[in-house]
Amino acid sequence: MDMTPKQIVKYLDDYIIGQDNAKKTIALALRNRYRRMNVEPELREEIMPKNILMIGSTGVGKTEIARRLAKMMGLPFIKVEASKFTEVGYVGRDVESMVRDLVFESIRLVTKEYESKIKDKLHEEINKLIIEKLLPPLPEGATDSARESFIKTYNKMEEKLLSGELDDRKIELEIPKKAHVELLDSSMPMDMSSMQESLNKMLGGLNKDKIKKEVTIKDARVLLKEVASDKLLDQEAIKIEALKRTENGGIIFLDEIDKIATGSKNQNQDPSKEGVQRDLLPIVEGSSVHTKFGQIKTDHILFIAAGAFHVSKPSDLLPELQGRFPLRVELDNLDEDALYKILTNTKNSLLRQYKALLAVENVELEFDDEAIHAFAKYSVTANEKTEDIGARRLHTVIEKVIEDISYEADEKSGEKIIITSELVKEKLDDIIDDEDTARYIL
């Protein structure tokens, strides 16, 4: 998507309050990808992405910035917790699995895009498959009058189907038997994955029969979508586009990178942490990874690492790994004003979400301005007294206040309920004042 850095930041402002430095840095990193793709091929290969290290407490918007941008620009994006690679001791999970996960995400993304382009054809094909189940086909030597009658019946049936009149009618579908369940796990080493894939093919040959299932036409639409999609879409073109997008536009968000840092002064270090860093190094530097869909070069994948770095420092990472994250940006902790703006200025704010949820029960929920300020104030106080979890504290505080209203919503149908600062004070004062209670409840 051809957007200038200023346009990218403006888009992010609708969802994330503050953190201007982080927004600017990531906006430039993404714009540089667009610029790179328009440079002459010889030089293009030499231009490497400037990977980013984001430093900031939990709940300040690190993941959200990266996720929103990837979504907006139609780029494959995955979030991985770096600490999970140390879980099994020295070996840990196969670090290359994150690249395979990125390819699967890219395939899913591109398939969805292709499906939206042929949405009408897809619906037509699904309807055709359903009508074939409802109307037996004409025999080969049918007379002209029989053909005419068949066409009339077909058109009537199609009309009823499109109007939703037949949604609850049951039909019998033949669904491919999935006895050879897709055992291929992206976390497995590649030689093991290849072995399992061969096993799947062998089992597939033994289980070509289909299972019959009786479902409503409404459910049949969902089950037949994959059949129609396979028939109409060019799977090879999807694969080629998905691999290209992975290599040139993929974003891997490495969260909790601070959890694998190893400070030289710190004794009793877990040696597997350094091992994970060394395993990450070739992937971040640029290497080829085997995947189910082909080889993927990681040279131009953008890596965004993030961590709170409360205990460790970025300098506790291996020097070679530090060098692979040349852009560093610190995110600010959220104050009362920032939390107030998060509740009032963001596009899909928490307050809007709660209003929509209770509107389902025909309850009109309103928040007065003083109550919103109170939510922000109590959240900051709770963050100071216990763990600082940033904007996530708003979820806890608001939920605590409207818990009873939400529980009794079915009895309050048709009512308008206004959340006031008095109600917020009543629900939260005692909890916040008692530090022990605050620790366990908020």
C-alpha positions as CSV (number, residue, x, y, z in Angstrom):
1,M,0.0,0.0,0.0
2,D,1.4,3.3,-1.1
3,M,1.2,5.4,2.1
4,T,3.5,8.1,3.2
5,P,5.0,7.9,6.8
6,K,2.7,10.8,7.8
7,Q,-0.4,9.0,6.6
8,I,0.7,5.8,8.4
9,V,1.1,7.7,11.7
10,K,-2.3,9.4,11.2
11,Y,-3.9,6.0,10.7
12,L,-2.2,4.7,13.9
13,D,-3.4,7.8,15.9
14,D,-7.0,6.5,15.6
15,Y,-6.1,3.4,17.6
16,I,-3.0,4.2,19.7
17,I,-2.6,7.2,21.9
18,G,0.8,8.9,22.2
19,Q,4.0,6.8,21.5
20,D,4.9,9.2,18.6
21,N,8.5,8.1,18.4
22,A,7.6,4.4,18.0
23,K,4.9,5.2,15.4
24,K,7.3,7.3,13.4
25,T,10.1,4.7,13.5
26,I,7.8,1.9,12.4
27,A,6.1,4.1,9.7
28,L,9.5,4.8,8.2
29,A,10.5,1.1,8.3
30,L,7.4,0.2,6.4
31,R,7.7,3.1,3.9
32,N,11.3,2.0,3.3
33,R,10.0,-1.4,2.2
34,Y,7.8,0.3,-0.4
35,R,10.8,2.4,-1.5
36,R,13.0,-0.7,-1.7
37,M,10.5,-2.5,-4.0
38,N,10.8,0.4,-6.5
39,V,14.6,0.5,-6.6
40,E,16.5,-1.1,-9.4
41,P,16.8,-4.9,-8.9
42,E,20.5,-5.1,-8.4
43,L,20.5,-2.6,-5.6
44,R,17.2,-3.9,-4.1
45,E,18.9,-7.1,-2.9
46,E,21.5,-5.1,-1.0
47,I,19.0,-3.0,0.9
48,M,18.3,-4.7,4.2
49,P,15.4,-3.9,6.5
50,K,16.3,-1.9,9.7
51,N,15.0,-4.2,12.4
52,I,13.5,-2.4,15.5
53,L,13.9,-3.0,19.2
54,M,11.0,-1.5,21.2
55,I,11.6,-1.0,24.9
56,G,8.6,-0.4,27.2
57,S,6.4,-1.8,29.9
58,T,3.5,-4.2,29.2
59,G,0.3,-2.6,28.0
60,V,1.8,0.6,26.4
61,G,1.0,-0.4,22.8
62,K,4.1,-2.2,21.5
63,T,2.3,-5.1,19.9
64,E,-0.7,-3.0,18.9
65,I,1.4,-0.6,16.8
66,A,2.9,-3.5,14.8
67,R,-0.3,-5.5,14.5
68,R,-2.4,-2.5,13.3
69,L,0.1,-1.7,10.6
70,A,0.4,-5.2,9.3
71,K,-3.4,-5.4,9.1
72,M,-3.7,-2.1,7.3
73,M,-1.0,-2.9,4.7
74,G,-2.2,-6.5,4.1
75,L,1.1,-7.9,5.3
76,P,1.6,-11.3,6.9
77,F,2.3,-10.8,10.7
78,I,2.9,-13.1,13.6
79,K,3.7,-12.5,17.2
80,V,6.1,-14.9,18.9
81,E,7.2,-15.0,22.5
82,A,10.9,-15.4,22.5
83,S,10.9,-17.0,26.0
84,K,8.9,-20.0,24.7
85,F,12.0,-21.3,22.8
86,T,13.7,-21.9,26.2
87,E,10.8,-23.9,27.7
88,V,12.2,-27.4,26.9
89,G,15.6,-26.7,28.3
90,Y,18.7,-26.5,26.1
91,V,17.0,-27.4,22.8
92,G,13.7,-25.5,23.1
93,R,11.2,-25.3,20.3
94,D,12.6,-25.1,16.8
95,V,13.2,-21.4,16.3
96,E,12.7,-21.7,12.5
97,S,9.0,-22.6,13.3
98,M,8.2,-18.9,13.4
99,V,9.1,-18.5,9.8
100,R,6.9,-21.5,8.9
101,D,4.1,-19.9,10.9
102,L,4.5,-16.7,9.0
103,V,4.2,-18.6,5.7
104,F,0.9,-20.2,6.9
105,E,-0.4,-16.7,7.9
106,S,0.6,-15.4,4.5
107,I,-1.2,-18.3,2.7
108,R,-4.3,-17.6,4.8
109,L,-4.1,-13.8,4.1
110,V,-3.7,-14.2,0.3
111,T,-6.4,-16.9,0.0
112,K,-8.8,-14.6,1.8
113,E,-7.9,-11.8,-0.6
114,Y,-8.4,-14.0,-3.7
115,E,-11.7,-15.3,-2.3
116,S,-13.0,-11.7,-1.9
117,K,-12.2,-11.0,-5.5
118,I,-14.4,-14.0,-6.7
119,K,-17.0,-13.6,-3.9
120,D,-19.9,-13.7,-6.3
121,K,-18.6,-16.7,-8.3
122,L,-18.0,-18.5,-5.0
123,H,-21.6,-17.9,-3.9
124,E,-22.8,-19.1,-7.3
125,E,-20.7,-22.3,-7.1
126,I,-21.9,-23.0,-3.6
127,N,-25.6,-22.5,-4.6
128,K,-25.0,-24.7,-7.6
129,L,-23.6,-27.5,-5.5
130,I,-26.5,-27.3,-3.1
131,I,-29.1,-27.3,-5.9
132,E,-27.4,-30.4,-7.3
133,K,-28.2,-32.1,-4.0
134,L,-31.8,-30.9,-4.0
135,L,-32.6,-31.7,-7.7
136,P,-31.5,-35.0,-9.3
137,P,-29.9,-34.3,-12.7
138,L,-31.8,-35.1,-15.9
139,P,-31.1,-38.4,-17.6
140,E,-29.1,-38.1,-20.9
141,G,-32.0,-38.8,-23.3
142,A,-34.5,-36.4,-21.7
143,T,-37.1,-34.8,-23.9
144,D,-37.3,-31.1,-24.6
145,S,-40.4,-30.7,-22.4
146,A,-38.6,-32.5,-19.6
147,R,-35.7,-30.1,-20.0
148,E,-38.0,-27.1,-20.0
149,S,-39.7,-28.4,-16.8
150,F,-36.3,-29.0,-15.2
151,I,-35.2,-25.4,-15.9
152,K,-38.4,-24.0,-14.4
153,T,-38.0,-26.1,-11.3
154,Y,-34.3,-25.2,-11.1
155,N,-35.0,-21.5,-11.3
156,K,-37.7,-21.8,-8.6
157,M,-35.4,-23.7,-6.3
158,E,-32.6,-21.1,-6.8
159,E,-35.1,-18.3,-6.0
160,K,-36.1,-20.1,-2.7
161,L,-32.4,-20.8,-1.9
162,L,-31.4,-17.2,-2.4
163,S,-34.2,-15.9,-0.2
164,G,-33.1,-18.1,2.7
165,E,-36.4,-20.0,2.6
166,L,-34.6,-23.4,2.5
167,D,-32.0,-22.6,5.2
168,D,-33.4,-25.1,7.7
169,R,-33.9,-27.9,5.1
170,K,-31.5,-30.8,5.5
171,I,-29.3,-32.3,2.7
172,E,-26.8,-35.1,2.7
173,L,-23.2,-34.1,1.8
174,E,-20.2,-36.2,1.0
175,I,-17.2,-34.8,2.8
176,P,-13.7,-36.0,2.2
177,K,-12.7,-38.4,5.0
178,K,-9.9,-36.8,7.0
179,A,-8.5,-39.9,8.6
180,H,-5.1,-38.7,7.5
181,V,-5.3,-35.7,9.8
182,E,-2.8,-32.9,8.9
183,L,-0.1,-33.9,11.4
184,L,2.4,-31.4,10.0
185,D,3.3,-29.2,12.9
186,S,5.2,-26.1,12.1
187,S,7.2,-26.5,15.3
188,M,8.8,-29.7,14.1
189,P,12.3,-29.8,12.6
190,M,12.1,-30.0,8.8
191,D,13.3,-33.6,8.4
192,M,10.5,-34.8,10.8
193,S,7.9,-32.7,9.0
194,S,8.9,-34.2,5.6
195,M,8.6,-37.7,7.1
196,Q,5.1,-36.9,8.4
197,E,4.1,-35.4,5.1
198,S,5.1,-38.6,3.3
199,L,3.1,-40.6,5.8
200,N,0.1,-38.3,5.3
201,K,0.2,-38.9,1.5
202,M,0.5,-42.7,2.0
203,L,-2.5,-42.7,4.4
204,G,-4.3,-40.4,2.0
205,G,-4.2,-43.1,-0.6
206,L,-5.8,-45.5,1.8
207,N,-8.6,-43.1,2.8
208,K,-9.9,-41.8,-0.5
209,D,-13.5,-42.6,0.5
210,K,-15.8,-39.8,1.8
211,I,-18.0,-39.7,4.8
212,K,-21.7,-38.8,4.4
213,K,-23.2,-36.2,6.7
214,E,-26.7,-34.7,7.0
215,V,-26.6,-31.0,7.6
216,T,-28.9,-28.0,7.1
217,I,-28.4,-25.9,4.0
218,K,-27.2,-23.0,6.2
219,D,-24.4,-25.2,7.5
220,A,-23.8,-26.7,4.1
221,R,-22.8,-23.3,2.8
222,V,-19.9,-23.2,5.3
223,L,-18.8,-26.8,4.5
224,L,-19.0,-26.3,0.8
225,K,-17.0,-23.1,0.8
226,E,-13.7,-24.9,0.9
227,V,-14.8,-27.3,-2.0
228,A,-15.9,-24.3,-4.1
229,S,-12.8,-22.4,-3.2
230,D,-10.5,-25.2,-4.3
231,K,-12.4,-25.5,-7.5
232,L,-12.3,-21.8,-8.5
233,L,-9.0,-20.6,-7.0
234,D,-5.6,-21.0,-8.6
235,Q,-3.7,-22.5,-5.6
236,E,-0.3,-22.3,-7.3
237,A,-0.8,-18.5,-7.9
238,I,-1.8,-18.1,-4.2
239,K,1.3,-20.0,-3.1
240,I,3.6,-17.9,-5.3
241,E,2.1,-14.6,-4.1
242,A,2.1,-15.7,-0.4
243,L,5.8,-16.7,-0.5
244,K,6.7,-13.4,-2.3
245,R,4.8,-11.5,0.4
246,T,6.4,-13.4,3.2
247,E,9.9,-12.7,1.9
248,N,9.4,-9.1,1.0
249,G,6.7,-7.9,3.4
250,G,6.5,-10.3,6.4
251,I,6.8,-9.0,9.9
252,I,7.8,-11.2,12.9
253,F,7.1,-9.6,16.3
254,L,9.5,-11.1,18.9
255,D,8.0,-10.3,22.2
256,E,9.7,-10.8,25.6
257,I,13.1,-10.6,24.0
258,D,14.4,-9.3,27.5
259,K,13.6,-12.8,28.9
260,I,16.3,-14.4,26.9
261,A,19.0,-11.7,27.7
262,T,22.0,-13.0,29.7
263,G,23.8,-10.4,31.7
264,S,27.5,-11.2,32.4
265,K,27.2,-10.1,36.1
266,N,24.1,-12.3,36.7
267,Q,25.1,-15.7,38.1
268,N,23.1,-19.0,37.7
269,Q,22.2,-18.0,34.2
270,D,20.1,-20.5,32.1
271,P,22.5,-21.5,29.3
272,S,19.5,-22.2,27.0
273,K,18.8,-18.4,26.8
274,E,22.1,-17.8,25.1
275,G,21.4,-20.8,22.9
276,V,18.1,-19.3,21.8
277,Q,19.9,-16.0,21.0
278,R,22.4,-17.9,18.9
279,D,19.6,-19.8,17.1
280,L,17.8,-16.5,16.4
281,L,20.9,-14.9,15.0
282,P,21.0,-16.6,11.5
283,I,17.3,-16.1,11.0
284,V,17.4,-12.4,11.8
285,E,20.7,-12.0,9.8
286,G,19.2,-13.7,6.8
287,S,19.1,-17.4,5.9
288,S,17.0,-19.9,4.0
289,V,14.3,-21.9,5.9
290,H,12.6,-25.0,4.6
291,T,8.8,-24.8,4.7
292,K,6.0,-27.0,3.5
293,F,5.5,-24.6,0.6
294,G,9.1,-24.1,-0.4
295,Q,12.3,-22.3,0.6
296,I,12.0,-18.9,2.3
297,K,14.8,-16.4,2.5
298,T,14.6,-14.4,5.7
299,D,16.9,-11.5,4.5
300,H,14.1,-9.0,4.0
301,I,11.6,-10.1,6.7
302,L,11.2,-7.2,9.2
303,F,11.9,-8.3,12.8
304,I,10.5,-6.1,15.6
305,A,11.7,-7.2,19.0
306,A,10.1,-5.9,22.2
307,G,10.6,-6.2,25.9
308,A,10.1,-4.4,29.2
309,F,13.8,-4.7,30.2
310,H,13.1,-4.2,33.9
311,V,15.6,-6.7,35.1
312,S,17.9,-6.9,32.1
313,K,19.2,-4.3,29.6
314,P,19.4,-4.4,25.8
315,S,23.2,-4.5,26.2
316,D,22.7,-8.0,27.9
317,L,21.8,-9.4,24.6
318,L,24.6,-11.0,22.5
319,P,26.5,-8.2,20.6
320,E,25.8,-9.8,17.3
321,L,22.0,-9.9,18.0
322,Q,22.0,-6.3,19.2
323,G,23.6,-5.3,16.0
324,R,20.7,-6.8,14.1
325,F,18.3,-4.4,15.8
326,P,19.8,-1.0,14.9
327,L,16.7,1.1,15.5
328,R,15.7,1.5,19.1
329,V,12.7,3.2,20.5
330,E,11.5,3.7,24.0
331,L,7.8,3.8,24.7
332,D,6.4,6.0,27.5
333,N,4.5,4.7,30.5
334,L,0.8,5.8,30.3
335,D,-0.3,8.6,32.6
336,E,-3.9,9.6,33.6
337,D,-4.3,11.9,30.6
338,A,-3.2,9.2,28.1
339,L,-5.6,6.6,29.7
340,Y,-8.5,9.1,29.4
341,K,-7.7,9.7,25.7
342,I,-7.5,5.9,25.2
343,L,-11.1,5.7,26.4
344,T,-12.4,8.7,24.5
345,N,-10.3,9.2,21.4
346,T,-9.6,5.8,20.0
347,K,-11.7,4.4,17.2
348,N,-12.9,1.1,18.9
349,S,-12.5,2.2,22.5
350,L,-13.4,0.0,25.4
351,L,-16.4,2.2,26.3
352,R,-17.8,1.8,22.8
353,Q,-17.3,-2.0,23.0
354,Y,-19.2,-2.2,26.3
355,K,-22.0,0.0,24.9
356,A,-22.4,-2.3,21.9
357,L,-22.3,-5.5,24.1
358,L,-25.1,-4.2,26.4
359,A,-27.1,-2.8,23.4
360,V,-27.6,-6.5,22.5
361,E,-29.7,-6.9,25.7
362,N,-31.5,-3.6,24.7
363,V,-29.8,-1.7,27.5
364,E,-28.5,1.8,26.7
365,L,-25.2,2.4,28.6
366,E,-23.8,5.9,29.0
367,F,-20.6,7.0,30.7
368,D,-20.4,10.6,32.0
369,D,-17.1,12.5,31.6
370,E,-16.3,12.5,35.3
371,A,-16.7,8.7,35.4
372,I,-14.2,8.3,32.4
373,H,-11.7,10.5,34.3
374,A,-12.3,8.3,37.4
375,F,-11.5,5.2,35.4
376,A,-8.2,6.7,34.2
377,K,-7.3,7.9,37.7
378,Y,-8.1,4.6,39.4
379,S,-6.2,2.7,36.7
380,V,-3.1,4.8,37.3
381,T,-3.3,4.3,41.0
382,A,-3.7,0.5,40.7
383,N,-0.7,0.5,38.3
384,E,1.4,2.4,40.8
385,K,0.4,0.2,43.8
386,T,0.7,-3.2,42.0
387,E,2.2,-4.3,38.7
388,D,2.2,-1.6,36.0
389,I,0.2,-3.3,33.2
390,G,-0.5,-0.1,31.3
391,A,-3.8,0.3,29.4
392,R,-4.8,-3.3,30.1
393,R,-5.7,-2.1,33.6
394,L,-8.6,-0.2,32.1
395,H,-10.2,-3.6,31.2
396,T,-10.0,-4.7,34.9
397,V,-11.3,-1.4,36.3
398,I,-14.3,-1.0,34.0
399,E,-15.3,-4.6,34.3
400,K,-15.3,-4.3,38.1
401,V,-17.6,-1.3,37.9
402,I,-20.2,-2.7,35.4
403,E,-20.0,-6.3,36.5
404,D,-23.4,-6.2,38.3
405,I,-25.1,-4.2,35.5
406,S,-23.9,-6.7,33.0
407,Y,-25.0,-9.7,35.1
408,E,-28.5,-8.3,35.5
409,A,-28.8,-6.9,31.9
410,D,-31.6,-9.2,30.9
411,E,-33.8,-7.7,33.7
412,K,-33.0,-4.1,32.6
413,S,-34.1,-4.4,29.0
414,G,-35.3,-1.0,27.7
415,E,-33.5,0.9,30.4
416,K,-30.9,3.7,30.0
417,I,-28.1,3.4,32.6
418,I,-25.6,6.2,33.2
419,I,-22.2,5.3,34.8
420,T,-21.3,8.2,37.1
421,S,-18.1,9.0,39.0
422,E,-20.0,8.2,42.3
423,L,-20.7,4.6,41.1
424,V,-17.0,4.2,40.1
425,K,-15.9,5.5,43.5
426,E,-18.3,3.2,45.3
427,K,-17.1,0.1,43.4
428,L,-13.4,0.8,43.5
429,D,-12.5,3.0,46.5
430,D,-12.1,0.2,49.1
431,I,-10.3,-2.1,46.7
432,I,-7.7,0.5,45.6
433,D,-7.1,1.7,49.2
434,D,-6.3,-1.8,50.4
435,E,-3.0,-2.6,48.7
436,D,-3.4,-6.4,49.3
437,T,-6.9,-6.5,47.9
438,A,-5.8,-4.4,45.0
439,R,-3.0,-6.8,44.2
440,Y,-5.4,-9.8,44.0
441,I,-8.5,-8.2,42.6
442,L,-7.1,-5.6,40.3
